[in-house]
Amino acid sequence: MVKSIDSLARGLQVVEAIRQQSPASLAELHRQTGISKATLLRILKTLQEAGWVYRALGDSCYRLSFTVSRQMPNNDPGEQLAELAAPIIQELQSRLRWPVDIAMRDGLAMKIVETTRLHSVFILNRQVMGYRPPFLMSGNGRAYLAFCPEEERRSIIAALKAAGGKEGRLACDSVWLQQLLDETRQQGYGVRESSFFGVGTTEGEQIEAIAVPVLHEGKVKATLALSWPQGAISKPEVNQHYFPLLRSAADRLAEQLKIQNISI
């Protein structure tokens, strides 16, 4: 009689648990499978090395890798984007020391799908996964709106006007909005409106940020943003050093989307 392989069975049990629970923390997987945390860590490490599982930077939770999840119905393109972006933004943050976020459009806002904030010495809101920055006040939103196709931009602006509120009123100011879009295109990046968001760090400082578009197939697939305490970086430093590195990272991510043939 042929015996089954217990370790393989446990590995498949973990894969199924992640599929059902995703994103799943180590504690959640322990509760769901009954497998000890020490054994789970070994299984998860093996699955990561084999390309079956991805551990997000922003929340340390486990997800099925895009090579697995893309074959399943209702797969999340945001998680696929996050996995592709993770090594790129991790490298960028290590070079620049400031945290890096990646966001994609989610209706009438952007949505942060991955971040290096947990790995940065810069203390700010680290529970940011899934946060939805507004279009007209965030660097992410401004970068998206300025560089997306004209038809999409008109549709977003019309919807913002119809939705009302602060962004709706701003969207109705055509002179201000056109100037904002022109400035964003000219400098190549969107700038966060610090005063709109209020205090951003535990030290009582406001946050500055810039964001660049990830351009692929004539569309903005995502935006890449860099944040720092207000006043820590001068405008010349942004233009001469930080922006070029952020732009290069966005181009590398666009190339990965092309290579992996991922449609977002």
N, C-alpha and C positions, 0 to 999 in steps of 0.2 A: 504494500500500500504506500502510495506516494504521500509524504508529509508536506504540509503547508509551511511557508516561511513566516514565522511569527513577526519578525521585524518588518517584513514587507507589508503584512496585514496591518500593523500599527501605522505604518507610513501612509497607507491608503485611507485608513480611518482618519488620520489628521487632514489629509487632502480633502476628504468629504466634509469634515467639520469646518474647514476654512470656506469651502464652497457654500455651505449653508449659512455661515455666520458672518462672512466677510464684510468689513474688516474685523479680524479677530485678534484679541490680545492673548498673551500667554496664559493669563489667569482664566480667560473665557475658554480657551482650548482645553485647559486642565479640567475645568468643570464639565465640559461637554464630553470629553473622551475618557476621563478617569485615569489618564496616563500621568505619571509623575512629571513634575516640571523639569527635572534634570534629564529625563528620557525625552521629553518633548523638545527640549533645546537641541539635543543631538539629532532628533528626527528632522526638525525644522532646518538645522544647518545643512543636513544632507539634501533636503528638498530644495533649499536655496542654491546650493552648489550645482544641483542637477537642472536648475532653471525652471522648477515647478512652482516655487513660492517666492514672493517678493515681500520684504519687510520695509514699510514706508519710513521715510526719514521724519515726517511731520508728526506722527502719532505712535510710532514703533509697533503698529499692528501689522498682522500678516494678511496677505491677499494672494490669490492665485496669480501667477505671472501672466503677462499678456499672451505669451505663446500658448498657454493653456486656455485662459478665459476667452480669448477671441474666437475659439471654436464653439463656445456655448451661447445659447440664446440669452438676450438681455445683458450682454457683457457691458461693462461700464467704460466708455472711452476715456473718461477722466483718469481712471486707474491705469489704463494703458499708457496714457501720456505721462503720468507721474513716474511710472517705472522707467520709461525711456529717459526722462529728464533727470532722475535722481543722481546718477554719477556725474552728469554735467554740472548741475547746480552745487553738488557737494564739492567738486573741484574748484568751482568758482568761489564759493564761500571761503574755502581754505586759503585762496590767494588774496581775497579782498577783506576777509575777516568779518564783514557785515553779512547779515542773513539775506537769503535769496528765496523768493516765492515764485511759483509758477501757477498761473490762473488760466481759465478758459471761460468762454461766454456761457452764461446760464440764464437764458431769458433776458430780462432787463437789468442784469448785473453781471459781474464777473464772479467766478468761484475759484478759490484757492484749492488746488488739488494736491500740492506737495510744497514743502518748505524745509529749510535748513535751520529754522529758529531754535529747535531743541539742541542744536550743535554749535550755537553761537554764544560768545561771551557777552554779547549785547543783550541786555535783559529787556524784553518787551512781551507783549501778549504772545505766548507760545501755543495756546490752544486755538490755532487759527485754521486748522483743516476744515474746509467746508464754508468758511466765512465768505460773504458775498460783497465785495467792494462795489460801490456805485460807479456808474459809467462816468459821470461828469466831474467827480471830485477826486477820484483815485488815479494814480499813475497807470495802473492796469487798464482801467476803463478808458482813459483818454488815449492811451496808445492803441487800444483796439479800435476805438471809434475813428481815430484819425487815419488809420491805414487799412481799414476794411473796405471792401468794394462799395461804390457809391450807392447802389441800390439797397444794400444791407444797412448802410449808415442812415439813409433816409427813413427806412423802416423803423430802426431803433429810435431815432429822434421823434418820429411821429408817435410811437408807442409811449415814449417818456412824457410827451406833452399830454397825451390822453390819460396817463396814469396820475397826473397832477403831483402835488407835493412840491418839495424843494427842488428836486431834479426837473420836474415838469415845468416849473417857473423858469428855471435856468434854460431849459431847452427852447422855451419861447423867445428868449433873448437872442435873436439871430445874429446880431452884430457881435456880441460877446462870444457866442459859440463859434462863429466863423473865425474870429481872431484866435481862439483857443486851438482850433484844429490846424490853422495855418502855422502857428508857433510850434505845435507839436511835430508837424511834418518837417518843418525847417530844422529843428534841432535833432530830430530822429528819435525822440523818446517823450513819453508822457511824464508829467510831474505831479506828484501827490499834493493836494491842497491841505497842508498841515492843519490850518486853523479849523477846517471843517470837522476834523476827527477829534480835536481836543487833545488832552494829555495821552501820551502813548507808551511811556515807560514807567517802571516802578520808581524811578528817580524823579518823576514829575516833568520829564522832558517831552516835547513834541517830536514827532517823527517826520523825517524827510525821506522821500523815495522817488526813484525814477523807474520806468518800465519800458521795455521795447517789445515790438511785435515779433512773433514767430511766424514767418511768412512761408507758405507752401501752397503750390497750385493756385496762385493768385488770390489766396485768402489768408486771413489771420487765424491761425489755428490755436494760438495761445499767446500769453504775454509773460515775460520774464521780468521780475522786479527786484530791485536792490534797495534795502532800507538802512538808515543810520540815524543817530540822534541829531536833532537840529543843530546846525552850526559845525558839525564835526568834519564836513567836507565842503570845500569851496566850489563855486561854479566852475572855475577853470580846471580844478582837479576832476570834477565830474566829466567835463568835455574831453579832457586830454587823456585820462586814465581809465576811469570807471565805465563810462559809456562804451568805449571801444571793446572792452572785455565782455561787457554784457551783450553787446551786439554780436560779437563772435560766438558766444555761448548759444544765443538764439539761433544763429545760422547753423551751428553744429546740431542742434536739436531738430531743426527743419530737415537737415540731411538724414538724420536717423529716421524720421517719419517716412522719408522717401525710400530709404533702404529697406525698412521693415514693412513698407507698403501698408501703413496704418492710415485709415481714413477717419478723421475726427470732425 
